[in-house]
Amino acid sequence: MPDQPPTPPTTQDFPDHWGFYLLQAINRLDDKIDEVRREQARTADSLRQEMQELDTKFTQRIESLDAKFDQKLTSLQYWYWGTLVVIIIGFVTVLFTHP
């Protein structure tokens, strides 16, 4: 039974005249505890939402950088192959035209 919350006290638990005041104080503390828990839940929800937004934002940026990098590699690949073809054609031309 440790999973069940404790039962709140009643005025019958405090038979003297202080019982009423103690019960009011306990109820006020319970209300404050509930308010703090609600505030913590709101804060946790807003932090989760903000982290999710940041994750989405960073994922989009990484994907855009990845696409740019792929485009650069593709253009560099053509540039390297083009340079190699020009060098080979140059050597072949020099070899065949050299007396």
Beta strands, then each sheet from edge to edge (+ up, - down):
end
